[in-house]
Amino acid sequence: MSPPTGPTTTPECHGDDRCITCSDAAVAVRVRELAGDGLAVVDTDGGPEEVSVALVEVVPGDIVLVHAKEAIAVVDKVR
């Protein structure tokens, strides 16, 4: 998979914000802070949540797609 090129780029494996592996929705959230051990705190509509970022390289401010508490793609990197 190639890295995203801009804020509107959707990774090939995710059409219409859905995970094609299981057809369930992936949610775009902003990384608030890195919590260590491959975890990060992200901002969701329901408030902050801890998710795994073991599969992606992120810094606070990046926007990631999260499915089942796992960040599966970076859709917008902090400049």
C-alpha positions as CSV (number, residue, x, y, z in Angstrom):
1,M,0.0,0.0,0.0
2,S,1.4,3.4,-0.9
3,P,1.4,6.2,1.6
4,P,-1.4,8.8,1.5
5,T,-0.8,11.9,-0.6
6,G,-3.3,14.3,1.0
7,P,-6.2,14.7,3.3
8,T,-8.7,13.4,0.9
9,T,-6.7,10.3,-0.1
10,T,-8.4,7.0,0.8
11,P,-6.1,3.9,1.0
12,E,-6.8,1.3,-1.7
13,C,-8.1,-1.2,0.8
14,H,-10.8,1.2,2.2
15,G,-13.6,2.3,-0.1
16,D,-16.1,4.8,1.3
17,D,-14.6,4.6,4.8
18,R,-15.3,0.8,5.0
19,C,-13.0,-2.0,5.6
20,I,-13.3,-4.3,2.6
21,T,-12.0,-7.3,4.6
22,C,-15.1,-7.4,6.8
23,S,-17.3,-4.7,5.2
24,D,-17.6,-3.0,8.6
25,A,-17.2,0.8,9.0
26,A,-13.8,2.3,9.8
27,V,-13.9,5.6,11.6
28,A,-11.6,8.6,10.9
29,V,-10.2,10.0,14.2
30,R,-7.4,12.4,15.2
31,V,-4.5,11.2,17.3
32,R,-4.4,13.2,20.5
33,E,-1.3,11.6,22.1
34,L,0.9,8.6,22.0
35,A,0.5,6.4,25.1
36,G,3.4,4.0,24.6
37,D,3.4,0.2,23.9
38,G,1.8,0.8,20.5
39,L,-1.2,2.6,21.8
40,A,-2.5,6.1,21.3
41,V,-5.3,8.3,22.7
42,V,-7.6,9.5,19.9
43,D,-10.5,12.0,19.8
44,T,-13.8,10.4,19.0
45,D,-17.4,11.7,18.9
46,G,-17.9,10.0,22.3
47,G,-14.7,11.5,23.8
48,P,-11.1,10.2,24.1
49,E,-10.4,6.5,23.5
50,E,-7.3,4.4,23.5
51,V,-6.6,2.5,20.3
52,S,-3.7,0.4,19.0
53,V,-1.4,2.1,16.5
54,A,0.9,-0.9,16.1
55,L,0.2,-1.1,12.4
56,V,0.8,2.5,11.4
57,E,3.4,5.3,12.1
58,V,1.6,8.3,13.6
59,V,2.3,11.4,15.6
60,P,-0.2,13.6,17.5
61,G,-2.4,15.4,15.1
62,D,-2.5,12.7,12.4
63,I,-5.9,11.4,11.3
64,V,-6.2,7.6,11.1
65,L,-8.9,5.1,10.2
66,V,-9.8,2.9,13.2
67,H,-11.6,-0.4,13.0
68,A,-12.1,-2.6,16.1
69,K,-9.8,-0.3,18.2
70,E,-7.0,-0.8,15.7
71,A,-5.6,2.1,13.5
72,I,-5.5,0.5,10.1
73,A,-4.4,3.4,7.9
74,V,-3.2,7.0,8.1
75,V,-5.4,9.3,6.0
76,D,-3.9,12.7,6.9
77,K,-0.4,13.4,8.3
78,V,0.5,16.5,10.3
79,R,2.7,18.6,8.1
